[in-house]
């Protein structure tokens, strides 16, 4: 019940295209859903996060869509750029900060 | 405001030696998490600590691994009698009390030869 599922495992997108990564969770007690971006040899960095009281959050080219009833959320990267090539992790936690659970990651490659 | 500081960044140990990884959380953060990442794999939770307390160590192997976060000084992840399978990147993250988000350090890469 603590697991967060993430798909696809890897994704190849042409420059300018839309990248979509999907995540699903089981534990309805989760109430905070961040996305992290990790470049090779670096630590994961917070990209964008959402709480379940909203269905969508947008920051620049990055948008999270959240479906509370389906217990799913997704990351959309508009106008994908080669510099977006990285591994993306979704996560879920409770606002208490405990049980911070990560998905297995998606390796995104944006072709020039 | 400095971020989460981890050292050493790279560490090479022979089988049977001890590895000590240090993590200084962001200023004002009193919660620390340790994760392990194998090459091409995800982040595996190991342990969650507050100052002087281990809150959740469910992801940490029962033997050879220990963690602490003393009242003063950095959090330390200690691996005794290292084996080749311990070779991985170890990431520390911190959070402030009542904060939602955890912030990661740049990681410590352990290689066991």
Backbone of each chain as ProteinMPNN parsed JSONL, in Angstrom:
{"seq_chain_A": "XXXXXXXXXXXXXXXXXXXXXXXXXXXXXXXXXXXXXXXXXXXXXXXXXXXXXXXXXXXXXXXXXXXXXXXXXXXXXXXXXXXXXXXXXXXXXXXXXXXXXXXXXXXXXXXX", "coords_chain_A": {"N_chain_A": [[0.82, -1.204, 0.0], [2.123, 1.103, 0.337], [3.4, 1.626, -1.966], [4.418, 3.404, -4.911], [3.575, 3.568, -8.193], [5.078, 3.934, -11.401], [5.188, 5.056, -14.754], [6.137, 5.66, -18.206], [8.996, 3.402, -18.086], [11.112, 4.302, -19.55], [11.514, 6.996, -21.889], [11.354, 8.48, -25.031], [11.499, 11.468, -26.727], [10.867, 13.838, -29.277], [12.494, 16.965, -29.808], [10.628, 19.762, -28.81], [8.311, 18.378, -28.528], [5.707, 16.818, -26.451], [6.226, 15.552, -23.262], [5.087, 12.919, -21.266], [4.557, 11.602, -18.133], [3.442, 9.1, -15.977], [1.948, 8.395, -12.808], [0.842, 6.317, -10.067], [-0.878, 5.682, -7.017], [-1.583, 3.963, -3.904], [-2.187, 4.393, -1.206], [-4.482, 6.215, 0.443], [-3.991, 8.072, 2.331], [-1.883, 9.611, 1.59], [-0.954, 12.919, 0.876], [0.541, 14.754, -0.446], [2.342, 15.457, -3.321], [5.131, 15.38, -4.949], [7.39, 16.043, -7.72], [10.552, 15.01, -8.829], [13.641, 15.857, -10.405], [16.439, 14.367, -11.833], [19.746, 14.607, -12.76], [22.512, 12.885, -14.321], [24.907, 11.781, -11.964], [24.193, 13.614, -10.075], [22.221, 14.898, -7.29], [18.693, 14.286, -6.696], [16.423, 16.863, -7.618], [13.907, 19.061, -6.543], [11.138, 19.581, -8.619], [8.411, 20.269, -9.166], [5.338, 20.397, -7.318], [2.259, 19.065, -5.937], [-0.842, 19.337, -4.167], [-3.69, 17.393, -3.111], [-5.986, 18.939, -3.236], [-6.256, 20.393, -5.483], [-6.622, 20.085, -9.051], [-4.822, 20.516, -11.006], [-1.57, 21.84, -11.612], [0.577, 24.333, -12.731], [3.811, 25.21, -13.798], [5.674, 27.153, -15.591], [6.927, 25.315, -18.257], [6.166, 22.958, -17.181], [3.667, 20.803, -15.96], [1.508, 19.466, -13.534], [-0.955, 17.042, -13.459], [-3.724, 15.982, -11.593], [-5.621, 13.304, -10.393], [-7.779, 12.6, -8.13], [-9.772, 10.689, -7.513], [-9.092, 8.509, -9.064], [-6.661, 8.029, -8.06], [-4.275, 8.863, -9.267], [-1.578, 10.605, -10.829], [0.115, 12.885, -12.995], [2.939, 14.021, -14.893], [3.476, 16.58, -17.15], [5.51, 17.696, -19.698], [5.845, 20.38, -21.56], [6.775, 21.454, -24.881], [9.291, 20.07, -25.019], [12.785, 19.969, -24.31], [16.234, 19.308, -25.239], [17.801, 19.71, -22.939], [16.111, 18.884, -20.967], [16.468, 16.239, -20.702], [16.761, 13.671, -18.526], [16.379, 11.837, -15.433], [13.237, 11.263, -14.055], [11.428, 11.371, -11.08], [8.466, 10.503, -9.476], [6.758, 11.149, -6.4], [5.249, 10.449, -3.205], [3.764, 11.551, -0.227], [2.851, 12.029, 3.223], [1.701, 14.996, 4.785], [2.875, 15.155, 7.181], [5.381, 14.4, 6.721], [6.503, 11.951, 7.02], [6.948, 8.634, 5.666], [7.81, 9.053, 2.974], [7.577, 8.296, -0.219], [8.977, 7.021, -3.185], [8.508, 6.747, -6.739], [9.725, 4.395, -9.237], [11.107, 5.742, -11.199], [11.6, 7.506, -14.337], [13.348, 7.493, -17.287], [14.053, 10.088, -19.287], [14.651, 11.001, -22.596], [15.347, 13.577, -24.728], [15.347, 14.219, -28.029], [17.438, 16.101, -30.226]], "CA_chain_A": [[0.0, 0.0, 0.0], [3.014, 2.241, 0.353], [4.076, 1.694, -3.245], [4.032, 4.343, -5.954], [3.912, 3.012, -9.502], [5.432, 4.982, -12.36], [5.4, 4.587, -16.129], [6.926, 4.498, -18.613], [10.329, 3.293, -17.506], [11.931, 5.201, -20.341], [10.698, 7.778, -22.819], [12.122, 9.252, -26.007], [10.628, 12.49, -27.299], [11.537, 14.8, -30.15], [12.511, 18.356, -29.337], [9.385, 20.473, -29.075], [7.174, 17.513, -28.238], [5.197, 16.762, -25.081], [6.606, 14.365, -22.495], [4.07, 12.614, -20.257], [4.946, 10.532, -17.213], [2.28, 8.805, -15.143], [2.162, 7.73, -11.523], [-0.354, 5.882, -9.358], [-0.603, 5.32, -5.633], [-2.658, 3.206, -3.26], [-2.496, 4.875, 0.139], [-5.278, 7.447, 0.373], [-3.498, 9.022, 3.333], [-0.911, 10.503, 0.957], [-1.566, 14.201, 0.566], [1.522, 15.657, -1.037], [2.849, 14.699, -4.473], [6.175, 16.13, -5.656], [8.19, 15.44, -8.779], [11.967, 15.348, -8.754], [14.422, 15.7, -11.627], [17.806, 13.998, -11.478], [20.745, 14.482, -13.822], [23.554, 11.899, -13.95], [25.929, 12.229, -11.03], [23.662, 14.666, -9.204], [21.107, 14.525, -6.447], [17.367, 14.683, -7.207], [16.03, 18.236, -7.305], [12.462, 19.278, -6.629], [10.71, 20.229, -9.856], [7.074, 20.813, -8.974], [4.596, 19.548, -6.388], [0.839, 19.355, -5.898], [-1.662, 18.739, -3.125], [-4.895, 16.829, -3.745], [-7.145, 19.834, -3.28], [-6.324, 20.983, -6.819], [-6.515, 19.047, -10.08], [-3.732, 20.823, -11.924], [-0.657, 22.91, -11.229], [1.467, 24.615, -13.85], [4.948, 26.1, -13.563], [6.419, 27.219, -16.848], [6.596, 24.241, -19.2], [5.857, 21.757, -16.415], [2.308, 20.755, -15.415], [1.047, 18.246, -12.885], [-2.39, 16.777, -13.447], [-3.995, 15.108, -10.448], [-6.95, 12.689, -10.389], [-7.88, 12.039, -6.786], [-10.634, 9.496, -7.478], [-8.348, 7.415, -9.682], [-5.38, 7.94, -7.353], [-3.236, 8.964, -10.285], [-1.11, 11.945, -11.164], [1.035, 12.825, -14.119], [3.774, 15.179, -15.211], [3.522, 16.926, -18.568], [6.546, 18.668, -20.045], [5.513, 20.957, -22.87], [7.92, 21.972, -25.652], [10.44, 19.392, -24.421], [14.094, 20.393, -24.801], [17.309, 18.351, -24.905], [18.222, 19.939, -21.561], [15.187, 18.202, -20.056], [16.869, 14.834, -20.624], [17.084, 13.392, -17.128], [15.471, 10.857, -14.834], [12.176, 11.93, -13.289], [10.824, 10.545, -10.038], [7.319, 11.004, -8.733], [6.794, 10.755, -4.999], [4.03, 10.702, -2.436], [4.009, 11.555, 1.207], [1.877, 12.71, 4.046], [2.242, 16.299, 5.162], [3.706, 14.979, 8.37], [6.736, 14.208, 6.24], [6.927, 10.567, 7.09], [6.528, 7.801, 4.545], [8.089, 9.701, 1.698], [7.758, 7.135, -1.099], [9.315, 7.397, -4.552], [8.335, 5.833, -7.851], [10.99, 3.82, -9.718], [11.803, 6.653, -12.097], [11.463, 7.471, -15.794], [14.478, 8.121, -17.955], [13.585, 10.847, -20.451], [15.641, 11.475, -23.57], [14.754, 14.48, -25.714], [16.244, 14.243, -29.18], [17.524, 17.444, -30.824]], "C_chain_A": [[0.859, 1.262, 0.0], [3.645, 2.491, -1.005], [3.528, 2.818, -4.117], [4.512, 3.754, -7.277], [4.137, 4.145, -10.483], [5.678, 4.363, -13.733], [5.45, 5.776, -17.077], [8.278, 4.475, -17.908], [11.308, 4.198, -18.24], [11.073, 5.828, -21.429], [11.629, 8.558, -23.739], [11.16, 10.185, -26.722], [11.462, 13.391, -28.206], [11.478, 16.187, -29.522], [11.225, 19.061, -29.764], [8.138, 19.656, -28.763], [6.742, 17.577, -26.776], [5.638, 15.444, -24.435], [5.565, 14.158, -21.402], [4.527, 11.417, -19.439], [3.808, 10.352, -16.214], [2.665, 8.085, -13.864], [0.83, 7.38, -10.879], [0.031, 5.461, -7.953], [-1.809, 4.602, -5.05], [-3.133, 3.855, -1.961], [-3.223, 6.208, 0.07], [-4.866, 8.465, 1.429], [-2.428, 9.95, 2.757], [-1.61, 11.812, 0.594], [-0.579, 15.229, 0.038], [2.265, 14.875, -2.111], [3.854, 15.556, -5.242], [6.77, 15.324, -6.805], [9.625, 15.944, -8.63], [12.635, 15.048, -10.093], [15.859, 15.38, -11.213], [18.661, 13.869, -12.73], [21.825, 13.515, -13.368], [24.592, 12.501, -13.027], [25.477, 13.302, -10.061], [22.561, 14.113, -8.32], [19.783, 14.946, -7.075], [17.034, 16.099, -6.738], [14.532, 18.388, -7.49], [12.12, 20.075, -7.878], [9.387, 20.977, -9.645], [6.318, 19.861, -8.058], [3.138, 19.979, -6.352], [0.214, 18.718, -4.665], [-2.99, 18.327, -3.732], [-6.103, 17.741, -3.768], [-7.246, 20.589, -4.601], [-6.11, 19.885, -7.853], [-5.361, 19.301, -11.044], [-2.877, 21.947, -11.356], [0.358, 23.081, -12.345], [2.577, 25.556, -13.415], [5.808, 26.082, -14.818], [5.976, 26.122, -17.797], [6.148, 22.953, -18.497], [4.468, 21.85, -15.785], [2.092, 19.42, -14.736], [-0.46, 18.201, -13.029], [-2.668, 15.742, -12.375], [-5.433, 14.619, -10.506], [-7.109, 11.944, -9.072], [-8.674, 10.738, -6.766], [-9.919, 8.278, -8.061], [-7.023, 7.154, -8.976], [-4.216, 7.911, -8.337], [-2.824, 10.416, -10.458], [-0.042, 11.832, -12.234], [1.783, 14.139, -14.286], [3.769, 15.365, -16.721], [4.615, 17.969, -18.768], [6.255, 19.144, -21.46], [6.793, 21.449, -23.546], [9.223, 21.382, -25.094], [11.745, 19.794, -25.121], [15.162, 19.351, -24.458], [17.819, 18.495, -23.471], [17.298, 19.332, -20.525], [15.542, 16.729, -19.901], [17.432, 14.545, -19.242], [16.197, 12.24, -16.679], [14.495, 11.594, -13.929], [11.552, 10.934, -12.316], [9.563, 11.233, -9.52], [7.44, 10.489, -7.3], [5.459, 11.072, -4.351], [4.386, 10.676, -0.966], [2.8, 12.136, 1.918], [2.505, 14.01, 4.521], [3.056, 16.227, 6.446], [5.156, 14.73, 7.99], [7.24, 12.791, 6.346], [6.44, 9.822, 5.861], [6.651, 8.519, 3.214], [8.485, 8.599, 0.727], [7.991, 7.603, -2.528], [8.9, 6.317, -5.551], [9.693, 5.382, -8.355], [11.736, 4.692, -10.709], [11.509, 6.421, -13.561], [12.649, 8.191, -16.393], [13.981, 8.768, -19.242], [14.768, 11.263, -21.316], [14.919, 12.337, -24.588], [15.762, 14.641, -26.849], [16.259, 15.621, -29.836], [16.942, 17.502, -32.232]], "O_chain_A": [[0.375, 2.353, -0.301], [4.359, 3.479, -1.176], [2.341, 3.141, -4.07], [5.699, 3.478, -7.456], [3.479, 5.183, -10.414], [6.286, 3.3, -13.859], [4.856, 6.813, -16.78], [8.646, 5.425, -17.218], [12.21, 4.783, -17.639], [10.051, 5.276, -21.836], [12.569, 9.211, -23.286], [10.137, 9.754, -27.254], [12.627, 13.666, -27.922], [10.537, 16.528, -28.805], [10.795, 18.971, -30.914], [7.031, 20.194, -28.74], [7.334, 18.295, -25.97], [5.443, 14.366, -24.997], [5.2, 15.099, -20.697], [4.842, 10.359, -19.982], [3.279, 11.324, -15.675], [3.588, 7.272, -13.843], [-0.18, 8.048, -11.106], [1.126, 4.948, -7.724], [-2.902, 4.625, -5.614], [-4.326, 3.865, -1.657], [-2.637, 7.218, -0.32], [-5.344, 9.599, 1.418], [-2.099, 10.967, 3.369], [-2.723, 11.806, 0.069], [-0.84, 16.431, 0.076], [2.758, 13.775, -1.862], [3.468, 16.363, -6.088], [6.666, 14.098, -6.852], [9.876, 17.116, -8.35], [12.253, 14.122, -10.809], [16.425, 16.046, -10.345], [18.334, 13.113, -13.644], [22.037, 13.339, -12.168], [25.097, 13.596, -13.273], [26.286, 13.841, -9.306], [22.036, 13.024, -8.552], [19.751, 15.862, -7.897], [17.328, 16.477, -5.604], [13.96, 17.905, -8.467], [12.729, 21.107, -8.16], [9.284, 22.173, -9.921], [6.61, 18.666, -8.017], [2.812, 21.116, -6.693], [0.682, 17.688, -4.18], [-3.381, 18.86, -4.771], [-7.154, 17.349, -4.276], [-8.199, 21.336, -4.823], [-5.483, 18.868, -7.559], [-4.969, 18.415, -11.804], [-3.375, 22.871, -10.712], [0.927, 22.11, -12.843], [2.332, 26.564, -12.754], [6.558, 25.14, -15.074], [4.791, 26.006, -18.11], [5.792, 21.975, -19.155], [4.132, 22.852, -15.153], [2.44, 18.371, -15.278], [-1.155, 19.181, -12.762], [-1.951, 14.749, -12.254], [-6.36, 15.417, -10.649], [-6.642, 10.816, -8.915], [-8.294, 9.789, -6.08], [-10.12, 7.153, -7.603], [-6.344, 6.169, -9.265], [-3.316, 7.075, -8.259], [-3.619, 11.334, -10.257], [0.622, 10.803, -12.359], [1.322, 15.206, -13.879], [4.026, 14.427, -17.475], [4.64, 18.996, -18.089], [6.404, 18.398, -22.428], [7.764, 21.811, -22.881], [10.144, 22.119, -24.742], [11.8, 19.938, -26.342], [15.009, 18.599, -23.495], [18.223, 17.509, -22.856], [17.64, 19.265, -19.344], [14.972, 16.044, -19.052], [18.452, 15.107, -18.843], [15.375, 11.735, -17.443], [14.891, 12.447, -13.135], [11.198, 9.814, -12.684], [9.595, 12.411, -9.165], [8.142, 9.513, -7.034], [4.656, 11.848, -4.869], [5.209, 9.875, -0.523], [1.869, 12.655, 1.302], [3.727, 14.099, 4.642], [3.831, 17.132, 6.754], [6.053, 14.834, 8.826], [8.301, 12.466, 5.813], [5.612, 10.33, 5.106], [5.702, 8.577, 2.433], [9.575, 8.035, 0.821], [7.283, 8.48, -3.022], [8.936, 5.126, -5.244], [10.715, 5.931, -7.943], [12.89, 4.408, -11.029], [11.211, 5.304, -13.985], [12.928, 9.343, -16.063], [13.544, 8.084, -20.168], [15.755, 11.808, -20.823], [13.98, 11.879, -25.24], [16.874, 15.132, -26.653], [15.209, 16.245, -29.987], [16.945, 18.562, -32.858]]}, "seq_chain_B": "XXXXXXXXXXXXXXXXXXXXXXXXXXXXXXXXXXXXXXXXXXXXXXXXXXXXXXXXXXXXXXXXXXXXXXXXXXXXXXXXXXXXXXXXXXXXXXXXXXXXXXXXXXXXXXXXX", "coords_chain_B": {"N_chain_B": [[22.016, 30.548, 1.529], [23.095, 27.521, 2.352], [22.824, 24.357, 0.738], [21.881, 20.904, 1.255], [24.574, 19.207, 2.531], [26.846, 16.766, 1.639], [29.398, 14.468, 2.496], [32.069, 12.081, 2.234], [32.188, 12.913, -1.301], [32.946, 10.936, -3.014], [33.956, 7.657, -2.301], [36.174, 5.067, -1.71], [36.381, 1.798, -0.707], [37.89, -1.148, 0.634], [36.757, -4.535, 0.643], [35.325, -5.513, 3.706], [36.167, -3.323, 5.15], [35.22, -0.252, 6.871], [32.691, 2.123, 6.125], [31.935, 5.531, 6.336], [29.512, 7.887, 6.015], [28.656, 11.247, 5.682], [26.248, 13.753, 6.499], [25.157, 16.981, 6.355], [22.384, 18.736, 7.158], [20.174, 21.148, 5.56], [20.187, 24.526, 6.742], [18.343, 25.019, 9.663], [16.838, 22.772, 9.297], [15.612, 19.829, 10.742], [15.117, 17.245, 10.223], [16.105, 14.262, 8.751], [16.735, 12.179, 5.961], [17.831, 9.104, 4.59], [18.744, 7.664, 1.509], [19.309, 4.995, -0.788], [20.807, 4.425, -3.935], [21.105, 2.357, -6.607], [23.043, 1.838, -9.624], [21.321, 2.998, -12.455], [18.896, 2.616, -11.243], [16.083, 3.165, -8.973], [15.312, 5.278, -6.103], [15.921, 4.037, -2.996], [14.44, 3.902, 0.074], [16.04, 4.214, 3.203], [16.415, 5.128, 5.956], [14.915, 7.268, 8.409], [15.427, 10.106, 10.269], [15.172, 12.183, 13.16], [16.551, 14.857, 15.103], [18.615, 13.261, 17.311], [16.974, 11.034, 17.363], [15.822, 7.99, 15.922], [13.399, 7.635, 13.592], [12.212, 6.023, 11.646], [13.43, 3.11, 10.52], [12.991, 1.188, 8.702], [13.834, 0.553, 6.15], [16.449, -0.098, 6.226], [19.162, -2.368, 6.194], [19.392, -4.958, 8.635], [21.795, -5.764, 9.665], [25.137, -4.616, 9.865], [24.642, -1.989, 8.997], [24.093, 1.288, 10.209], [22.674, 4.285, 11.574], [22.835, 7.69, 12.609], [21.847, 10.77, 14.141], [23.047, 13.156, 15.699], [22.638, 15.511, 18.456], [24.348, 17.656, 18.084], [26.196, 18.376, 15.178], [26.749, 16.489, 12.078], [24.486, 14.173, 10.39], [25.169, 10.708, 10.328], [25.787, 7.965, 8.285], [26.624, 4.713, 8.691], [28.486, 2.035, 7.534], [29.437, -1.086, 8.194], [32.051, -3.504, 7.681], [32.095, -3.664, 4.77], [30.701, -4.897, 1.696], [30.833, -5.965, -1.783], [28.317, -5.572, -2.825], [27.403, -3.342, -1.526], [28.164, -1.184, -2.937], [27.159, 1.797, -4.239], [25.189, 4.784, -4.795], [24.655, 7.019, -2.193], [22.185, 8.932, -0.9], [21.368, 11.794, 0.944], [18.688, 13.539, 2.437], [16.939, 16.441, 3.55], [14.542, 18.036, 5.727], [12.488, 20.634, 6.981], [10.883, 21.067, 10.158], [7.417, 20.787, 10.028], [7.523, 21.264, 7.348], [6.854, 20.493, 3.886], [8.462, 19.448, 1.924], [11.272, 17.51, 0.89], [14.737, 18.004, 0.573], [17.468, 17.224, -1.417], [20.904, 16.184, -1.042], [24.02, 16.133, -2.908], [24.918, 13.602, -2.962], [26.772, 10.626, -1.993], [29.185, 8.619, -3.387], [29.817, 5.33, -3.094], [32.288, 2.967, -3.549], [33.112, -0.354, -3.487], [35.895, -2.323, -3.395]], "CA_chain_B": [[21.623, 29.421, 2.379], [23.692, 26.33, 1.764], [21.946, 23.215, 0.625], [22.28, 19.72, 1.996], [25.98, 18.921, 2.23], [27.258, 15.395, 1.891], [30.792, 14.138, 2.233], [32.751, 12.482, 1.011], [31.417, 12.712, -2.522], [33.353, 9.633, -3.528], [34.663, 6.898, -1.278], [36.542, 3.719, -2.124], [36.717, 0.945, 0.431], [38.103, -2.564, 0.371], [35.829, -5.427, 1.335], [35.62, -5.696, 5.117], [36.413, -2.047, 5.826], [34.039, 0.514, 7.276], [32.418, 3.362, 5.398], [31.156, 6.529, 7.086], [29.013, 8.929, 5.131], [28.172, 12.341, 6.514], [25.236, 14.617, 5.904], [24.757, 18.173, 7.091], [21.13, 19.198, 6.545], [20.025, 22.581, 5.34], [20.045, 25.299, 7.968], [16.971, 25.042, 10.163], [16.181, 21.482, 9.077], [15.928, 18.895, 11.815], [14.705, 15.91, 9.79], [17.052, 13.749, 7.748], [16.401, 10.91, 5.321], [18.892, 8.499, 3.775], [18.293, 6.801, 0.426], [20.363, 4.334, -1.573], [20.465, 4.313, -5.352], [21.995, 1.55, -7.42], [23.107, 2.361, -10.991], [20.153, 2.823, -13.318], [17.724, 2.235, -10.464], [15.414, 4.229, -8.242], [15.735, 5.667, -4.761], [15.406, 3.109, -2.0], [14.451, 4.484, 1.416], [16.768, 3.46, 4.206], [16.164, 5.514, 7.337], [14.425, 8.629, 8.629], [15.846, 10.493, 11.614], [15.139, 13.535, 13.688], [17.675, 15.049, 16.024], [18.801, 12.295, 18.409], [15.99, 9.954, 17.31], [15.538, 7.265, 14.686], [11.95, 7.572, 13.491], [11.832, 4.887, 10.803], [14.616, 2.473, 9.92], [12.456, -0.018, 8.082], [14.516, 0.253, 4.896], [17.873, -0.311, 6.456], [19.506, -3.75, 6.564], [19.512, -5.13, 10.088], [23.19, -5.966, 10.031], [26.237, -3.819, 9.297], [24.244, -0.611, 8.72], [23.543, 2.057, 11.313], [22.591, 5.714, 11.292], [22.614, 8.541, 13.772], [21.727, 12.215, 13.902], [23.239, 13.667, 17.065], [22.171, 16.862, 18.752], [25.286, 18.534, 17.409], [26.953, 17.721, 14.128], [26.009, 15.925, 10.95], [23.981, 12.805, 10.435], [26.17, 9.767, 9.819], [25.392, 6.611, 7.895], [27.805, 3.889, 8.895], [28.391, 0.689, 6.979], [30.571, -1.883, 8.668], [32.421, -4.718, 6.918], [31.45, -3.466, 3.473], [30.782, -5.924, 0.658], [30.712, -5.351, -3.108], [26.931, -5.178, -3.044], [27.127, -2.04, -0.912], [28.551, -0.141, -3.884], [25.952, 2.517, -4.643], [25.144, 6.188, -4.395], [23.855, 7.214, -0.985], [21.691, 10.307, -0.869], [20.75, 12.329, 2.14], [17.744, 14.624, 2.196], [16.49, 17.042, 4.806], [13.248, 18.734, 5.749], [12.262, 21.357, 8.228], [9.663, 20.7, 10.869], [6.219, 21.376, 9.387], [7.748, 21.454, 5.916], [6.351, 19.416, 3.045], [9.38, 18.998, 0.895], [12.623, 17.115, 1.268], [15.761, 18.526, -0.327], [18.547, 16.258, -1.482], [22.297, 16.521, -1.281], [24.562, 15.668, -4.182], [25.171, 12.177, -2.876], [28.09, 10.04, -1.747], [29.308, 7.405, -4.2], [30.659, 4.338, -2.437], [32.757, 1.856, -4.371], [33.792, -1.378, -2.693], [36.771, -3.101, -4.288]], "C_chain_B": [[22.12, 28.144, 1.726], [22.669, 25.222, 1.73], [22.408, 22.09, 1.512], [23.696, 19.341, 1.563], [26.313, 17.487, 2.603], [28.753, 15.241, 1.647], [31.139, 12.792, 2.841], [31.86, 12.291, -0.204], [31.725, 11.352, -3.126], [34.209, 8.945, -2.473], [34.937, 5.5, -1.82], [36.975, 2.944, -0.883], [36.964, -0.475, -0.045], [37.074, -3.37, 1.149], [36.266, -5.618, 2.79], [35.908, -4.417, 5.875], [35.093, -1.379, 6.201], [33.912, 1.764, 6.411], [31.557, 4.271, 6.27], [30.797, 7.657, 6.146], [28.343, 9.998, 5.994], [27.186, 13.227, 5.76], [24.93, 15.773, 6.841], [23.495, 18.718, 6.438], [21.157, 20.696, 6.296], [19.807, 23.278, 6.68], [18.582, 25.329, 8.39], [16.219, 23.744, 9.967], [16.603, 20.499, 10.164], [15.499, 17.463, 11.482], [15.614, 15.486, 8.657], [16.597, 12.379, 7.262], [17.64, 10.416, 4.577], [18.254, 7.55, 2.759], [19.51, 6.18, -0.246], [19.885, 4.204, -3.017], [21.535, 3.49, -6.055], [21.997, 2.11, -8.837], [21.853, 2.011, -11.79], [18.896, 2.407, -12.545], [17.171, 3.422, -9.679], [16.009, 4.462, -6.872], [15.083, 4.736, -3.741], [15.558, 3.714, -0.609], [15.224, 3.585, 2.377], [16.315, 3.821, 5.618], [15.75, 6.972, 7.389], [14.74, 8.985, 10.079], [15.459, 11.937, 11.915], [16.319, 13.652, 14.648], [17.592, 14.048, 17.191], [17.789, 11.138, 18.392], [15.936, 9.31, 15.931], [14.026, 7.075, 14.631], [11.506, 6.326, 12.726], [13.096, 4.329, 10.176], [14.213, 1.211, 9.172], [13.162, -0.406, 6.787], [15.988, -0.067, 5.047], [18.143, -1.766, 6.811], [19.79, -3.854, 8.054], [20.962, -5.242, 10.521], [24.087, -5.012, 9.255], [25.886, -2.353, 9.063], [23.704, 0.046, 9.997], [23.543, 3.53, 10.926], [22.354, 6.454, 12.584], [22.504, 9.984, 13.312], [21.821, 12.866, 15.267], [22.73, 15.095, 17.218], [23.057, 17.909, 18.078], [26.013, 17.748, 16.322], [26.083, 17.059, 13.083], [25.373, 14.577, 11.269], [25.039, 11.898, 9.804], [25.498, 8.443, 9.493], [26.659, 5.77, 7.915], [27.552, 2.494, 8.337], [29.648, -0.075, 7.404], [30.798, -3.07, 7.737], [31.781, -4.686, 5.525], [31.701, -4.655, 2.544], [30.528, -5.242, -0.685], [29.296, -4.864, -3.369], [26.545, -3.864, -2.389], [27.492, -0.89, -1.845], [27.29, 0.509, -4.454], [26.163, 4.0, -4.359], [24.213, 6.303, -3.195], [23.481, 8.69, -0.903], [21.065, 10.616, 0.477], [19.794, 13.431, 1.722], [17.314, 15.189, 3.541], [15.197, 17.817, 4.615], [13.156, 19.501, 7.05], [10.972, 20.881, 8.874], [8.498, 21.48, 10.276], [6.422, 21.691, 7.91], [7.255, 20.25, 5.138], [7.45, 18.707, 2.289], [10.711, 18.554, 1.48], [13.58, 17.557, 0.162], [16.982, 17.618, -0.24], [19.913, 16.912, -1.561], [22.751, 15.929, -2.598], [24.982, 14.202, -4.139], [26.608, 11.824, -2.528], [28.15, 8.718, -2.505], [30.306, 6.471, -3.542], [31.008, 3.238, -3.434], [33.527, 0.903, -3.478], [34.599, -2.257, -3.644], [37.309, -4.349, -3.575]], "O_chain_B": [[21.624, 27.736, 0.675], [21.77, 25.148, 2.569], [23.225, 22.286, 2.411], [23.971, 19.176, 0.375], [26.09, 17.053, 3.733], [29.303, 15.815, 0.706], [30.564, 12.403, 3.858], [30.866, 11.567, -0.13], [30.844, 10.7, -3.685], [35.065, 9.563, -1.84], [34.035, 4.833, -2.328], [37.828, 3.392, -0.117], [36.34, -0.948, -0.995], [36.583, -2.93, 2.189], [37.443, -5.856, 3.064], [35.9, -4.41, 7.106], [34.01, -1.874, 5.891], [34.908, 2.375, 6.022], [30.575, 3.829, 6.866], [31.666, 8.3, 5.557], [27.574, 9.696, 6.907], [27.288, 13.416, 4.548], [24.499, 15.572, 7.977], [23.533, 19.124, 5.276], [22.046, 21.408, 6.762], [19.301, 22.679, 7.629], [17.696, 25.625, 7.588], [15.08, 23.616, 10.417], [17.788, 20.354, 10.467], [15.515, 16.583, 12.343], [15.864, 16.247, 7.722], [16.14, 11.54, 8.038], [18.396, 11.205, 4.011], [17.368, 6.757, 3.08], [20.594, 6.763, -0.268], [18.718, 3.912, -3.28], [22.707, 3.865, -6.096], [21.048, 2.792, -9.223], [21.395, 0.868, -11.788], [17.943, 1.901, -13.136], [17.715, 4.526, -9.716], [17.06, 3.922, -6.524], [13.859, 4.66, -3.638], [16.671, 4.002, -0.168], [15.08, 2.362, 2.364], [15.887, 2.958, 6.384], [16.152, 7.793, 6.565], [14.37, 8.258, 11.001], [15.427, 12.789, 11.027], [16.991, 12.668, 14.956], [16.616, 14.017, 17.94], [17.76, 10.341, 19.33], [15.997, 9.992, 14.909], [13.44, 6.439, 15.507], [10.547, 5.658, 13.112], [13.756, 5.007, 9.388], [15.006, 0.28, 9.032], [13.1, -1.562, 6.37], [16.683, -0.283, 4.054], [17.435, -2.343, 7.637], [20.361, -2.943, 8.654], [21.311, -4.85, 11.634], [23.797, -4.659, 8.112], [26.8, -1.537, 8.941], [22.957, -0.568, 10.759], [24.31, 3.963, 10.067], [21.758, 5.931, 13.526], [22.995, 10.363, 12.249], [20.806, 13.103, 15.922], [22.435, 15.782, 16.24], [22.569, 18.918, 17.57], [26.396, 16.596, 16.526], [24.856, 17.059, 13.176], [25.683, 13.939, 12.275], [25.717, 12.291, 8.855], [24.753, 7.881, 10.296], [27.639, 6.082, 7.238], [26.537, 1.862, 8.632], [30.765, 0.263, 7.012], [29.873, -3.57, 7.098], [31.018, -5.581, 5.161], [32.74, -5.313, 2.593], [30.071, -4.1, -0.736], [29.095, -3.861, -4.053], [25.473, -3.326, -2.665], [27.159, 0.261, -1.565], [26.461, -0.158, -5.073], [27.165, 4.409, -3.772], [23.115, 5.747, -3.193], [24.341, 9.568, -0.844], [20.339, 9.808, 1.057], [20.055, 14.166, 0.771], [17.328, 14.486, 4.552], [14.822, 18.194, 3.505], [13.675, 19.076, 8.082], [10.083, 20.355, 8.203], [8.592, 22.687, 10.053], [5.567, 22.326, 7.292], [7.234, 19.13, 5.648], [7.373, 17.503, 2.045], [11.212, 19.143, 2.439], [13.26, 17.488, -1.024], [17.462, 17.288, 0.844], [20.069, 18.024, -2.066], [21.971, 15.302, -3.315], [25.358, 13.629, -5.162], [27.532, 12.61, -2.739], [27.32, 7.828, -2.319], [31.494, 6.781, -3.445], [30.131, 2.658, -4.075], [34.473, 1.298, -2.797], [34.056, -2.855, -4.573], [38.061, -5.123, -4.168]]}, "name": "protein", "num_of_chains": 2, "seq": "XXXXXXXXXXXXXXXXXXXXXXXXXXXXXXXXXXXXXXXXXXXXXXXXXXXXXXXXXXXXXXXXXXXXXXXXXXXXXXXXXXXXXXXXXXXXXXXXXXXXXXXXXXXXXXXXXXXXXXXXXXXXXXXXXXXXXXXXXXXXXXXXXXXXXXXXXXXXXXXXXXXXXXXXXXXXXXXXXXXXXXXXXXXXXXXXXXXXXXXXXXXXXXXXXXXXXXXXXXXXXXXXX"}
